[in-house]
Amino acid sequence: MRKQELTLKVVEALEKLYPDAKCSLTYTDAFQLLIATRLSAQCTDARVNIVTPALFSAFPTAQAMANADLTKVEELIKTCGLYKTKSKDLIGIGRMITDNYGGVVPDTIEELTKLPGVGRKTANLICGDIYGKPAVVTDTHFIRLCNRLGLVNTKDPKKVEDAMRKLLPPEKSSDFCHRTVLFGRDICTARKANCDSCPLNDFCPKILK
């Protein structure tokens, strides 16, 4: 089966399995999603969602974050891990958005990745979920699934992103990434591919070998 055909089958199967898939981070605007995603590095989304209500209450806008006291930010996000680095990045993000972008979160990967601590994964999430652009968020679940299905043969996030942009229907790519996260947590986990209960059995190369 060609990769393009296999990709479409996987997209269709995961749409049926997770019809309402969306980002598990809690946010109300682009700035909040950007900050929450930066906090999620090496931290669970569930933990981030516990931390962000107080953080966003104290610093609801980019300008407020730009003027934040570093010690206060550290105190609010300490349980997220790597809090000293993240605190500096959050304030830096606030300052850059305020000074360089008029308080508005940029809408391109090129501009987003200029912000402190923001990589392509985060930038793709913002472009897809906030601005409705085709996006490929290469988190660990997405990379693992694409490799197990034989769609890619690399764990390099940028190479996976480039390859999957060519295979995924652009209008479905962002939602597909959210669905792979749920699928990677529920069925095709890092510890074990639970093939007996997998809805992809009819066409998964791992099963058909």
Summary of the structure (lengths in Angstrom):
residues: 209
radius of gyration: 18.1
end to end distance: 12.4
largest distance: 57.7
contacts: 662
relative contact order: 0.14
helix: 63%
strand: 1%
